[in-house]
């Protein structure tokens, strides 16, 4: 009696496992591309970030963190643009420096958390201070 119950349980688990495995993925979300790109050197501030994945990511279960040295710059309003992507708005200034972007996400209908990091640099642009004071004096 005890034995057959165990067998039933095992069989049910195997069936579930096979069903899951048939769907090619195991809940791992892989990053395909990003803005800024990993290793990029940008000559301008960043107002939004975007991540492209190999499958549909769930914005409700995703976080994006942006760090400039020890300063954390909020990335808010995470949403998808319908391209297996996540987009977030950078709420704060991004002065020249080294940046680390940390992302956590899950595929739609998955519990498994995938994560990764992107490093990029924002360099001083030669025209930045000039154009800034220009546009300020114009208004
Ligand atoms: Cu968007």
Backbone and ligand atoms as CSV (ligand in chain L), in Angstrom:
chain,resi,resn,atom,element,x,y,z
A,1,UNK,N,N,0.847,-1.210,0.000
A,1,UNK,CA,C,0.000,0.000,0.000
A,1,UNK,C,C,0.877,1.252,0.000
A,2,UNK,N,N,1.781,1.279,0.969
A,2,UNK,CA,C,2.698,2.412,1.076
A,2,UNK,C,C,3.546,2.561,-0.181
A,3,UNK,N,N,3.927,1.415,-0.703
A,3,UNK,CA,C,4.818,1.396,-1.851
A,3,UNK,C,C,4.149,1.965,-3.096
A,4,UNK,N,N,2.926,1.522,-3.328
A,4,UNK,CA,C,2.253,1.964,-4.555
A,4,UNK,C,C,1.956,3.465,-4.518
A,5,UNK,N,N,1.724,3.960,-3.315
A,5,UNK,CA,C,1.469,5.389,-3.191
A,5,UNK,C,C,2.723,6.181,-3.571
A,6,UNK,N,N,3.851,5.666,-3.111
A,6,UNK,CA,C,5.123,6.313,-3.454
A,6,UNK,C,C,5.351,6.277,-4.962
A,7,UNK,N,N,5.034,5.138,-5.564
A,7,UNK,CA,C,5.221,5.009,-7.009
A,7,UNK,C,C,4.354,6.004,-7.764
A,8,UNK,N,N,3.136,6.154,-7.272
A,8,UNK,CA,C,2.221,7.106,-7.923
A,8,UNK,C,C,2.787,8.523,-7.837
A,9,UNK,N,N,3.305,8.816,-6.661
A,9,UNK,CA,C,3.875,10.145,-6.441
A,9,UNK,C,C,5.059,10.385,-7.375
A,10,UNK,N,N,5.917,9.382,-7.447
A,10,UNK,CA,C,7.103,9.500,-8.302
A,10,UNK,C,C,6.689,9.664,-9.759
A,11,UNK,N,N,5.707,8.874,-10.172
A,11,UNK,CA,C,5.257,8.946,-11.560
A,11,UNK,C,C,4.679,10.334,-11.876
A,12,UNK,N,N,3.931,10.859,-10.921
A,12,UNK,CA,C,3.335,12.168,-11.138
A,12,UNK,C,C,4.418,13.244,-11.250
A,13,UNK,N,N,5.426,13.124,-10.406
A,13,UNK,CA,C,6.535,14.072,-10.461
A,13,UNK,C,C,7.251,14.009,-11.795
A,14,UNK,N,N,7.465,12.799,-12.272
A,14,UNK,CA,C,8.155,12.614,-13.543
A,14,UNK,C,C,7.346,13.224,-14.678
A,15,UNK,N,N,6.047,13.037,-14.634
A,15,UNK,CA,C,5.187,13.595,-15.671
A,15,UNK,C,C,5.282,15.110,-15.671
A,16,UNK,N,N,5.265,15.677,-14.468
A,16,UNK,CA,C,5.389,17.122,-14.342
A,16,UNK,C,C,6.721,17.600,-14.888
A,17,UNK,N,N,7.768,16.867,-14.534
A,17,UNK,CA,C,9.101,17.229,-14.972
A,17,UNK,C,C,9.197,17.187,-16.488
A,18,UNK,N,N,8.626,16.151,-17.088
A,18,UNK,CA,C,8.674,16.016,-18.550
A,18,UNK,C,C,7.913,17.155,-19.219
A,19,UNK,N,N,6.775,17.513,-18.636
A,19,UNK,CA,C,5.996,18.623,-19.172
A,19,UNK,C,C,6.809,19.909,-19.167
A,20,UNK,N,N,7.479,20.142,-18.050
A,20,UNK,CA,C,8.287,21.352,-17.914
A,20,UNK,C,C,9.454,21.333,-18.896
A,21,UNK,N,N,10.100,20.166,-19.002
A,21,UNK,CA,C,11.277,20.047,-19.849
A,21,UNK,C,C,10.912,20.205,-21.320
A,22,UNK,N,N,9.674,19.837,-21.670
A,22,UNK,CA,C,9.246,19.923,-23.065
A,22,UNK,C,C,9.223,21.367,-23.545
A,23,UNK,N,N,9.062,22.290,-22.632
A,23,UNK,CA,C,9.002,23.697,-22.999
A,23,UNK,C,C,10.358,24.348,-23.184
A,24,UNK,N,N,11.300,23.633,-23.654
A,24,UNK,CA,C,12.666,24.038,-24.011
A,24,UNK,C,C,13.430,24.798,-22.909
A,25,UNK,N,N,12.756,25.660,-22.143
A,25,UNK,CA,C,13.491,26.397,-21.119
A,25,UNK,C,C,13.232,25.800,-19.744
A,26,UNK,N,N,14.077,26.103,-18.816
A,26,UNK,CA,C,13.908,25.665,-17.436
A,26,UNK,C,C,13.739,26.861,-16.529
A,27,UNK,N,N,13.227,27.943,-17.077
A,27,UNK,CA,C,13.002,29.123,-16.274
A,27,UNK,C,C,14.178,30.075,-16.233
A,28,UNK,N,N,15.243,29.719,-16.908
A,28,UNK,CA,C,16.387,30.620,-16.965
A,28,UNK,C,C,16.147,31.688,-18.020
A,29,UNK,N,N,16.320,32.908,-17.618
A,29,UNK,CA,C,16.190,34.009,-18.568
A,29,UNK,C,C,17.591,34.506,-18.900
A,30,UNK,N,N,17.881,34.523,-20.175
A,30,UNK,CA,C,19.227,34.949,-20.581
A,30,UNK,C,C,19.191,36.327,-21.217
A,31,UNK,N,N,20.162,37.132,-20.814
A,31,UNK,CA,C,20.270,38.474,-21.384
A,31,UNK,C,C,20.919,38.397,-22.760
A,32,UNK,N,N,20.264,38.997,-23.756
A,32,UNK,CA,C,20.816,38.991,-25.109
A,32,UNK,C,C,21.499,40.310,-25.453
A,33,UNK,N,N,20.893,41.394,-24.964
A,33,UNK,CA,C,21.425,42.709,-25.315
A,33,UNK,C,C,20.961,43.703,-24.261
A,34,UNK,N,N,21.564,44.866,-24.270
A,34,UNK,CA,C,21.176,45.869,-23.282
A,34,UNK,C,C,21.516,47.265,-23.763
A,35,UNK,N,N,20.860,48.231,-23.152
A,35,UNK,CA,C,21.278,49.622,-23.262
A,35,UNK,C,C,21.390,50.190,-21.859
A,36,UNK,N,N,22.512,50.694,-21.436
A,36,UNK,CA,C,23.782,50.682,-22.163
A,36,UNK,C,C,24.311,49.258,-22.336
A,37,UNK,N,N,25.096,49.063,-23.365
A,37,UNK,CA,C,25.714,47.762,-23.571
A,37,UNK,C,C,26.772,47.526,-22.508
A,38,UNK,N,N,26.993,46.251,-22.207
A,38,UNK,CA,C,28.031,45.897,-21.251
A,38,UNK,C,C,29.389,46.356,-21.775
A,39,UNK,N,N,30.105,47.093,-20.955
A,39,UNK,CA,C,31.429,47.582,-21.336
A,39,UNK,C,C,31.398,48.881,-22.119
A,40,UNK,N,N,30.220,49.455,-22.280
A,40,UNK,CA,C,30.092,50.670,-23.096
A,40,UNK,C,C,30.712,51.873,-22.401
A,41,UNK,N,N,31.167,52.811,-23.208
A,41,UNK,CA,C,31.610,54.122,-22.717
A,41,UNK,C,C,30.690,55.154,-23.329
A,42,UNK,N,N,29.929,55.803,-22.490
A,42,UNK,CA,C,28.940,56.747,-23.001
A,42,UNK,C,C,29.385,58.172,-22.729
A,43,UNK,N,N,29.141,59.041,-23.693
A,43,UNK,CA,C,29.501,60.446,-23.533
A,43,UNK,C,C,28.311,61.301,-23.148
A,44,UNK,N,N,27.284,60.648,-22.591
A,44,UNK,CA,C,26.082,61.399,-22.213
A,44,UNK,C,C,25.405,60.718,-21.033
A,45,UNK,N,N,24.487,61.449,-20.424
A,45,UNK,CA,C,23.781,60.883,-19.281
A,45,UNK,C,C,22.800,59.813,-19.759
A,46,UNK,N,N,22.426,58.964,-18.817
A,46,UNK,CA,C,21.488,57.880,-19.129
A,46,UNK,C,C,20.169,58.177,-18.422
A,47,UNK,N,N,19.101,58.240,-19.197
A,47,UNK,CA,C,17.798,58.528,-18.599
A,47,UNK,C,C,16.906,57.290,-18.545
A,48,UNK,N,N,17.240,56.286,-19.375
A,48,UNK,CA,C,16.514,55.025,-19.279
A,48,UNK,C,C,17.449,53.877,-19.619
A,49,UNK,N,N,17.121,52.708,-19.099
A,49,UNK,CA,C,17.918,51.514,-19.382
A,49,UNK,C,C,16.995,50.472,-19.989
A,50,UNK,N,N,17.585,49.588,-20.784
A,50,UNK,CA,C,16.776,48.557,-21.430
A,50,UNK,C,C,17.547,47.255,-21.502
A,51,UNK,N,N,16.842,46.180,-21.252
A,51,UNK,CA,C,17.430,44.843,-21.277
A,51,UNK,C,C,16.610,43.970,-22.207
A,52,UNK,N,N,17.295,43.225,-23.073
A,52,UNK,CA,C,16.590,42.293,-23.968
A,52,UNK,C,C,16.948,40.867,-23.586
A,53,UNK,N,N,15.937,40.021,-23.498
A,53,UNK,CA,C,16.132,38.649,-23.052
A,53,UNK,C,C,15.730,37.644,-24.121
A,54,UNK,N,N,16.049,36.383,-23.864
A,54,UNK,CA,C,15.693,35.322,-24.814
A,54,UNK,C,C,14.251,34.857,-24.644
A,55,UNK,N,N,13.583,35.376,-23.620
A,55,UNK,CA,C,12.156,35.079,-23.471
A,55,UNK,C,C,11.471,36.197,-22.710
A,56,UNK,N,N,10.175,36.089,-22.620
A,56,UNK,CA,C,9.394,37.158,-22.016
A,56,UNK,C,C,9.640,37.245,-20.522
A,57,UNK,N,N,10.100,38.384,-20.068
A,57,UNK,CA,C,10.351,38.595,-18.654
A,57,UNK,C,C,9.141,39.256,-18.014
A,58,UNK,N,N,8.951,38.972,-16.736
A,58,UNK,CA,C,7.797,39.502,-16.017
A,58,UNK,C,C,8.180,40.795,-15.287
A,59,UNK,N,N,7.696,41.940,-15.766
A,59,UNK,CA,C,8.078,43.211,-15.138
A,59,UNK,C,C,7.699,43.273,-13.656
A,60,UNK,N,N,6.605,42.590,-13.298
A,60,UNK,CA,C,6.144,42.627,-11.908
A,60,UNK,C,C,7.110,41.900,-10.972
A,61,UNK,N,N,7.923,41.018,-11.526
A,61,UNK,CA,C,8.885,40.291,-10.708
A,61,UNK,C,C,10.313,40.598,-11.127
A,62,UNK,N,N,10.534,41.841,-11.470
A,62,UNK,CA,C,11.852,42.252,-11.936
A,62,UNK,C,C,12.326,43.478,-11.180
A,63,UNK,N,N,13.620,43.529,-10.942
A,63,UNK,CA,C,14.214,44.733,-10.372
A,63,UNK,C,C,15.456,45.091,-11.172
A,64,UNK,N,N,15.702,46.367,-11.278
A,64,UNK,CA,C,16.927,46.859,-11.893
A,64,UNK,C,C,17.551,47.849,-10.919
A,65,UNK,N,N,18.804,47.608,-10.584
A,65,UNK,CA,C,19.518,48.510,-9.688
A,65,UNK,C,C,20.675,49.128,-10.440
A,66,UNK,N,N,20.852,50.402,-10.239
A,66,UNK,CA,C,21.961,51.094,-10.878
A,66,UNK,C,C,22.833,51.708,-9.792
A,67,UNK,N,N,24.115,51.355,-9.823
A,67,UNK,CA,C,25.042,51.842,-8.813
A,67,UNK,C,C,26.158,52.642,-9.484
A,68,UNK,N,N,26.430,53.819,-8.916
A,68,UNK,CA,C,27.565,54.625,-9.324
A,68,UNK,C,C,28.475,54.684,-8.114
A,69,UNK,N,N,29.542,53.882,-8.140
A,69,UNK,CA,C,30.352,53.618,-6.940
A,69,UNK,C,C,29.425,53.115,-5.846
A,70,UNK,N,N,29.266,53.889,-4.760
A,70,UNK,CA,C,28.395,53.432,-3.676
A,70,UNK,C,C,27.026,54.086,-3.721
A,71,UNK,N,N,26.854,54.987,-4.674
A,71,UNK,CA,C,25.572,55.687,-4.762
A,71,UNK,C,C,24.597,54.879,-5.599
A,72,UNK,N,N,23.409,54.708,-5.035
A,72,UNK,CA,C,22.383,53.961,-5.738
A,72,UNK,C,C,21.454,54.945,-6.444
A,73,UNK,N,N,21.294,54.737,-7.747
A,73,UNK,CA,C,20.418,55.600,-8.536
A,73,UNK,C,C,19.141,54.827,-8.826
A,74,UNK,N,N,17.999,55.347,-8.382
A,74,UNK,CA,C,16.752,54.593,-8.550
A,74,UNK,C,C,16.398,54.360,-10.024
A,75,UNK,N,N,16.016,53.132,-10.315
A,75,UNK,CA,C,15.465,52.802,-11.632
A,75,UNK,C,C,14.021,52.375,-11.393
A,76,UNK,N,N,13.097,53.140,-11.930
A,76,UNK,CA,C,11.685,52.958,-11.600
A,76,UNK,C,C,10.856,52.649,-12.846
A,77,UNK,N,N,9.585,52.375,-12.599
A,77,UNK,CA,C,8.595,52.169,-13.677
A,77,UNK,C,C,9.043,51.089,-14.657
A,78,UNK,N,N,9.464,49.954,-14.118
A,78,UNK,CA,C,9.924,48.868,-14.984
A,78,UNK,C,C,8.750,48.286,-15.765
A,79,UNK,N,N,8.921,48.254,-17.065
A,79,UNK,CA,C,7.849,47.772,-17.944
A,79,UNK,C,C,8.481,47.091,-19.152
A,80,UNK,N,N,7.629,46.525,-19.987
A,80,UNK,CA,C,8.140,45.915,-21.213
A,80,UNK,C,C,7.637,46.710,-22.403
A,81,UNK,N,N,8.439,46.744,-23.456
A,81,UNK,CA,C,8.029,47.395,-24.698
A,81,UNK,C,C,7.551,46.343,-25.695
A,82,UNK,N,N,7.366,45.111,-25.214
A,82,UNK,CA,C,6.829,44.051,-26.050
A,82,UNK,C,C,7.840,43.351,-26.929
A,83,UNK,N,N,9.118,43.457,-26.567
A,83,UNK,CA,C,10.172,42.805,-27.365
A,83,UNK,C,C,10.990,41.856,-26.482
A,84,UNK,N,N,10.340,41.113,-25.603
A,84,UNK,CA,C,11.064,40.309,-24.616
A,84,UNK,C,C,12.067,41.178,-23.859
A,85,UNK,N,N,11.636,42.366,-23.515
A,85,UNK,CA,C,12.563,43.325,-22.921
A,85,UNK,C,C,12.002,43.886,-21.612
A,86,UNK,N,N,12.871,44.525,-20.894
A,86,UNK,CA,C,12.479,45.316,-19.737
A,86,UNK,C,C,13.065,46.698,-19.926
A,87,UNK,N,N,12.284,47.701,-19.555
A,87,UNK,CA,C,12.764,49.068,-19.650
A,87,UNK,C,C,12.488,49.744,-18.323
A,88,UNK,N,N,13.421,50.551,-17.888
A,88,UNK,CA,C,13.245,51.281,-16.644
A,88,UNK,C,C,13.739,52.704,-16.783
A,89,UNK,N,N,13.112,53.593,-16.026
A,89,UNK,CA,C,13.492,55.000,-16.059
A,89,UNK,C,C,14.502,55.284,-14.947
A,90,UNK,N,N,15.540,55.982,-15.293
A,90,UNK,CA,C,16.563,56.349,-14.323
A,90,UNK,C,C,16.139,57.648,-13.657
A,91,UNK,N,N,15.881,57.565,-12.334
A,91,UNK,CA,C,15.443,58.744,-11.591
A,91,UNK,C,C,16.620,59.298,-10.800
A,92,UNK,N,N,17.370,60.144,-11.469
A,92,UNK,CA,C,18.528,60.723,-10.816
A,92,UNK,C,C,19.550,61.050,-11.872
A,93,UNK,N,N,20.507,61.874,-11.504
A,93,UNK,CA,C,21.524,62.253,-12.471
A,93,UNK,C,C,22.577,61.154,-12.565
A,94,UNK,N,N,23.193,61.059,-13.718
A,94,UNK,CA,C,24.237,60.059,-13.933
A,94,UNK,C,C,25.529,60.782,-14.320
A,95,UNK,N,N,26.248,61.273,-13.310
A,95,UNK,CA,C,27.508,61.981,-13.583
A,95,UNK,C,C,28.557,61.014,-14.124
A,96,UNK,N,N,29.629,61.553,-14.723
A,96,UNK,CA,C,30.698,60.678,-15.222
A,96,UNK,C,C,31.187,59.737,-14.133
A,97,UNK,N,N,31.444,58.495,-14.496
A,97,UNK,CA,C,31.911,57.521,-13.523
A,97,UNK,C,C,31.689,56.109,-14.007
A,98,UNK,N,N,32.009,55.166,-13.127
A,98,UNK,CA,C,31.809,53.752,-13.429
A,98,UNK,C,C,30.469,53.306,-12.879
A,99,UNK,N,N,29.727,52.594,-13.691
A,99,UNK,CA,C,28.393,52.179,-13.300
A,99,UNK,C,C,28.262,50.660,-13.316
A,100,UNK,N,N,27.440,50.188,-12.399
A,100,UNK,CA,C,27.116,48.767,-12.335
A,100,UNK,C,C,25.605,48.642,-12.342
A,101,UNK,N,N,25.107,47.889,-13.286
A,101,UNK,CA,C,23.667,47.658,-13.360
A,101,UNK,C,C,23.408,46.203,-12.981
A,102,UNK,N,N,22.521,46.024,-12.021
A,102,UNK,CA,C,22.176,44.689,-11.529
A,102,UNK,C,C,20.732,44.395,-11.872
A,103,UNK,N,N,20.482,43.290,-12.514
A,103,UNK,CA,C,19.082,42.974,-12.823
A,103,UNK,C,C,18.696,41.612,-12.254
A,104,UNK,N,N,17.448,41.564,-11.843
A,104,UNK,CA,C,16.821,40.315,-11.403
A,104,UNK,C,C,15.507,40.194,-12.149
A,105,UNK,N,N,15.209,39.031,-12.657
A,105,UNK,CA,C,13.930,38.862,-13.324
A,105,UNK,C,C,13.496,37.403,-13.282
A,106,UNK,N,N,12.238,37.182,-13.621
A,106,UNK,CA,C,11.742,35.825,-13.823
A,106,UNK,C,C,10.990,35.811,-15.151
A,107,UNK,N,N,11.004,34.664,-15.796
A,107,UNK,CA,C,10.203,34.520,-17.007
A,107,UNK,C,C,8.739,34.528,-16.601
A,108,UNK,N,N,7.875,34.918,-17.504
A,108,UNK,CA,C,6.438,34.852,-17.240
A,108,UNK,C,C,6.080,33.418,-16.867
A,109,UNK,N,N,5.237,33.260,-15.866
A,109,UNK,CA,C,4.802,31.936,-15.404
A,109,UNK,C,C,5.932,31.084,-14.866
A,110,UNK,N,N,6.955,31.727,-14.365
A,110,UNK,CA,C,8.054,30.983,-13.758
A,110,UNK,C,C,8.375,31.594,-12.404
A,111,UNK,N,N,8.886,30.760,-11.521
A,111,UNK,CA,C,9.261,31.233,-10.195
A,111,UNK,C,C,10.753,31.472,-10.106
A,112,UNK,N,N,11.454,30.959,-11.085
A,112,UNK,CA,C,12.912,30.958,-10.990
A,112,UNK,C,C,13.493,32.339,-11.297
A,113,UNK,N,N,14.328,32.794,-10.390
A,113,UNK,CA,C,14.923,34.117,-10.538
A,113,UNK,C,C,16.241,34.009,-11.305
A,114,UNK,N,N,16.357,34.788,-12.340
A,114,UNK,CA,C,17.609,34.909,-13.058
A,114,UNK,C,C,18.165,36.301,-12.788
A,115,UNK,N,N,19.470,36.422,-12.804
A,115,UNK,CA,C,20.054,37.733,-12.536
A,115,UNK,C,C,21.366,37.894,-13.281
A,116,UNK,N,N,21.806,39.112,-13.364
A,116,UNK,CA,C,23.077,39.385,-14.015
A,116,UNK,C,C,23.518,40.814,-13.774
A,117,UNK,N,N,24.697,41.124,-14.251
A,117,UNK,CA,C,25.266,42.455,-14.056
A,117,UNK,C,C,25.797,42.999,-15.368
A,118,UNK,N,N,25.746,44.288,-15.486
A,118,UNK,CA,C,26.332,44.986,-16.631
A,118,UNK,C,C,27.195,46.103,-16.068
A,119,UNK,N,N,28.362,46.258,-16.634
A,119,UNK,CA,C,29.232,47.369,-16.233
A,119,UNK,C,C,29.391,48.322,-17.407
A,120,UNK,N,N,29.275,49.584,-17.131
A,120,UNK,CA,C,29.534,50.561,-18.192
A,120,UNK,C,C,30.084,51.848,-17.579
A,121,UNK,N,N,30.572,52.724,-18.441
A,121,UNK,CA,C,31.208,53.953,-17.983
A,121,UNK,C,C,30.550,55.148,-18.654
A,122,UNK,N,N,30.390,56.185,-17.876
A,122,UNK,CA,C,29.969,57.451,-18.465
A,122,UNK,C,C,31.154,58.394,-18.362
A,123,UNK,N,N,31.587,58.876,-19.520
A,123,UNK,CA,C,32.750,59.767,-19.554
A,123,UNK,C,C,32.266,61.196,-19.764
A,124,UNK,N,N,33.111,62.113,-19.355
A,124,UNK,CA,C,32.805,63.527,-19.540
A,124,UNK,C,C,32.751,63.813,-21.034
A,125,UNK,N,N,31.661,64.366,-21.491
A,125,UNK,CA,C,31.623,64.732,-22.916
A,125,UNK,C,C,32.139,66.162,-23.050
A,126,UNK,N,N,32.908,66.407,-24.130
A,126,UNK,CA,C,33.601,67.700,-24.270
A,126,UNK,C,C,32.608,68.857,-24.347
A,127,UNK,N,N,31.444,68.572,-24.975
A,127,UNK,CA,C,30.518,69.678,-25.227
A,127,UNK,C,C,29.470,69.816,-24.120
A,128,UNK,N,N,29.521,68.905,-23.128
A,128,UNK,CA,C,28.422,68.843,-22.162
A,128,UNK,C,C,28.214,70.152,-21.392
A,129,UNK,N,N,29.296,70.639,-20.741
A,129,UNK,CA,C,29.152,71.835,-19.916
A,129,UNK,C,C,28.790,73.046,-20.780
A,130,UNK,N,N,29.355,73.043,-21.987
A,130,UNK,CA,C,29.098,74.150,-22.906
A,130,UNK,C,C,27.621,74.180,-23.316
A,131,UNK,N,N,27.117,73.012,-23.797
A,131,UNK,CA,C,25.746,72.976,-24.299
A,131,UNK,C,C,24.744,73.172,-23.170
A,132,UNK,N,N,25.126,72.752,-21.969
A,132,UNK,CA,C,24.230,72.912,-20.836
A,132,UNK,C,C,24.017,74.383,-20.510
A,133,UNK,N,N,25.125,75.133,-20.442
A,133,UNK,CA,C,25.011,76.546,-20.109
A,133,UNK,C,C,24.343,77.303,-21.255
A,134,UNK,N,N,24.562,76.787,-22.478
A,134,UNK,CA,C,23.931,77.411,-23.647
A,134,UNK,C,C,22.416,77.312,-23.559
A,135,UNK,N,N,21.938,76.079,-23.326
A,135,UNK,CA,C,20.497,75.880,-23.317
A,135,UNK,C,C,19.861,76.566,-22.115
A,136,UNK,N,N,20.629,76.713,-21.050
A,136,UNK,CA,C,20.088,77.392,-19.887
A,136,UNK,C,C,19.932,78.894,-20.139
A,137,UNK,N,N,20.900,79.470,-20.840
A,137,UNK,CA,C,20.826,80.898,-21.092
A,137,UNK,C,C,19.790,81.223,-22.167
A,138,UNK,N,N,19.488,80.182,-22.994
A,138,UNK,CA,C,18.491,80.395,-24.037
A,138,UNK,C,C,17.092,80.504,-23.453
A,139,UNK,N,N,16.858,79.762,-22.390
A,139,UNK,CA,C,15.507,79.748,-21.807
A,139,UNK,C,C,15.300,80.820,-20.772
L,1,CU,CU,CU,9.505,51.895,-22.516
